[in-house]
């Protein structure tokens, strides 16, 4: 099993893969999100190319049908998507739900982006009912590369 797959298993740990409860319930929290993941069979796994950018792992992923650079961040509470990518892909973007604090100390609005499909070629596919969305322009500038997704 690849290192990326092991990291993703750790990221998905504690998140249920069962079907949602049909009865009405309060809005989902990050611990309530039910993510569906499908790993390629071990015989089909191929190494995922990655690059270190300022000491951070970046890799190519397909998010909402678009090929993007993604940042691997095993400290994030949930995956993050650039709201420009989400809008261009026609994904549903909710109203602001709090803020994200940047490394410069400023705050930018965070939004819920629904039904996001993530694919890491030759590794796995993830269908997430919700990820956090925000403008990643400052992150991209700091990385020196356009980053549109954080896993």
GUDOMI-5053 format. One record per residue: x, y, z of N, C-alpha, C, O in turn; residue in three letters. Coordinates in steps of 0.05 Angstrom, whole numbers, plus 5000, padded with zeros to 4 digits. Atoms other than C-alpha are relative to their C-alpha. Layout:
// residues N
XYZXYZXYZXYZala/...
// end
This chain:
// residues 151
501749775000500050005000501850255000503850255014unk/498349775003502750684982499850175026497950155042unk/500049824977504551215034497550184999496350235020unk/502349825003499051665006497549855009495849975022unk/502450154991493851115016499949975030497850005042unk/499950024971496151015087499250265014497750265034unk/500749744989495551755101497050054997495750155015unk/502849965004488651775070498349835018496249925028unk/501550174981486351195112499950145027497850145041unk/499949854974488551595173498250244999496950305020unk/501749775002484852205148497149925001495450065012unk/502850095001478451805137499249855026496849815030unk/500750144975478851445204498150165017498450405020unk/502049874983472951595247497750134984495850224996unk/502249905016468651825189498549764989499649594977unk/501750235008462851355175499749984970499650184956unk/500450055029462051035107497249894996496649804973unk/502750115003454850805120498150214989498850454987unk/501949815011448651115090498950185022498750105046unk/501049824980445751725125497449915012495949775000unk/502550054986440151675176497750144985497950384980unk/502149875015433551805138498450215016497050375004unk/501549814984430552195197501350284999503850294997unk/498949735000431452955199502150025023501749915045unk/498049964980437653165237501150284998500750424978unk/498849745001441453795255502150014979503049804969unk/497949985020446654075206502449835007503149805031unk/497750174995452653625198502450155010502950385002unk/497449904991459053745235502149844986501449644972unk/497950155014465753505209500149715009500949544993unk/500050284991465052875252497649844989497549604991unk/502450135011458152735220500249944970498649794960unk/499850025029460452765147500749714993502549595004unk/499650285008459952085114501350004972500050054952unk/498450015024465352015062500149724988500449535003unk/499750255014465451465010502749994986503450174971unk/497350025013472351224989500249724987499349524999unk/499550255014474150684939502949994991503850154975unk/497250035007481450464935500249814976498749614974unk/499450195022484150144872501049745012502349745033unk/498950264990485749404881503150025001504350164984unk/497149974997492949324905501649944974503750074969unk/498650065025495049024838500050244980501750264963unk/500349775018492749664803501350255010501650444995unk/498749764988496250154850502550064984504149884977unk/497549905012501650574818500850235018499150365030unk/499149784983505951074855498850264991498550314967unk/500949745006503251774858502350195000503850225020unk/497849805001508152294834499350235018497050325019unk/500449774983509052864882502450184998504650104990unk/497849814999513353484890499950135027497850185038unk/499849854975515853814953500250304992502050384977unk/500049715005514254564950500250135028498350125043unk/499649874974517054955009499649805023498549875044unk/500250214979517254295048497249875002496849715020unk/502750114999509954125033499649814975500549874954unk/500650195022507553524991497750114983495650164993unk/502149935020503753724928499949784980501949654974unk/500450215020500853244877497750074983496050244990unk/502249965019496153224818497649835009498049605015unk/502550144993488953034833497950104980498250304967unk/502349925016482453064795497750075020496749895033unk/502049914981477453474835497750124983498150314968unk/502449915015470353584807500649994970499750174956unk/499550045028472853334740502250174989502750164965unk/497849825009478653834737502749905011502849825034unk/497350074991486053664740501250245015501450465004unk/499149784983488954084797502549915016503049675019unk/497950054981494954144842498749995028497150185035unk/501150034973493153904912502350015020504549945014unk/498149994978496654004978499249795020496949785028unk/500650204980497153435026500550125027502750215034unk/499949874973495653695096498649825019496249835022unk/501250194982494553155147499250135027498549985046unk/500849874976493053675200497350154997496350265017unk/502549865005486753965168497749845012497749605011unk/502450134989480053825201498449864978497249654982unk/501550115023476953705133501450094974503150274975unk/498849925025478853755060499050284993496950375001unk/500649725007478854455029500150024970501849904957unk/500149955029477054684958500050304995498850455010unk/500049725008478355344924497250064989496149914973unk/502849945009471555684914499850084971497750044959unk/500049945028473555924845499849744984498249724965unk/500250265013474655194824497249895003496049794984unk/502750104995468054994857497950144983496250004971unk/501949865016464255534821500349934970498349884956unk/499550075029467555384753499049724994498149664972unk/500950285004465754644763497049975004495949755000unk/502950014997458454814778499149875026496949785029unk/500750124974458754554850498350195016498450435013unk/501749844982453754794902501750125022503049975037unk/498549864980456955324946498150145019496450305011unk/501849884980453455525011500950275008503050385000unk/499549744989453256175048502549985019503149765028unk/497750014982459256365091499349885027497249935038unk/500350144975460055935153502650045016504149855019unk/497649944985465456265194502350094981501850164958unk/497749905015472456445171502349805003502449635021unk/497450144999479256145157502150215006502250414992unk/497849814994485256495188502449934983503349704983unk/497750045017491056575140502650025017502550115040unk/497449984986498456545158500850295006502450345023unk/499449724996498657305154498250125022498550355029unk/501849914978493157355208497450114990495650175007unk/502649905010487557585162498049775000498849535002unk/502150205001480957215159498550024973498050244963unk/501650005025477256995096497649815005497849625020unk/502550164996470156705091500449714992501749654972unk/500150295006469355945093497149934993495250025006unk/502750085009463555625056499949704997502049574994unk/500450295004460654925051499749954970498050084957unk/500350085028461654614982499149715000500349545012unk/501350264999457254014969500749824977501449914955unk/499650225020458253354932502550034983502350084959unk/497549965013465553394915501249724995501549565013unk/498650255007468852814877503050064997503850254983unk/497149975000476352734887501149734990500349524999unk/498750245010480552244848503050044999504050244988unk/497150015002487852084857500649774981500349544989unk/499750215020489551694793501649765011503749805023unk/498750264993491450964805500249965030501749785039unk/500050034971490151044880497249975011496549765021unk/502650014987483151214902498250214989499050414976unk/502149815006476651584891498550065026498049875041unk/501549924976473051974945497650164991497950344975unk/502449845005465952234943499350125027498649985046unk/500549864975465052754998497550174998497350334980unk/502449845001458253055013500550295006498950464999unk/499449724994461653685038502950035006504149875020unk/497349924992468354015041499950305005497950434997unk/500049714995470254715064501250144976503250054965unk/499049855023471255225010500850285008499550415025unk/499149734996475055875010501850094977502749924962unk/498349895021479056324964502949935007504050015027unk/497250094995485955994959502150174986504450084983unk/498049845014489356564922502450065018504750055009unk/497749944982493656744983501749755005504149775006unk/498550254997495556014994501749944975504049874977unk/498550055026497455944920502450194998504550114990unk/497849805001501656584924502249925019504649945012unk/498050084981505256334986501549754991503949724996unk/498750255009506655654954501550054974503249894967unk/498849955026508755964887499049814979500249774958unk/501350195018504055474853497050015005496250045028unk/502949994996496555484842499249745014499549525003unk/501050224984493655034895496950035001495950245009unk/502949985000486154874888498649815018496249815019unk/501350204982485054314937502049935022504449915016unk/498350104977487754105005498749755010496349755018unk/500950264990487053385026501349945026500849735038unk/
// end
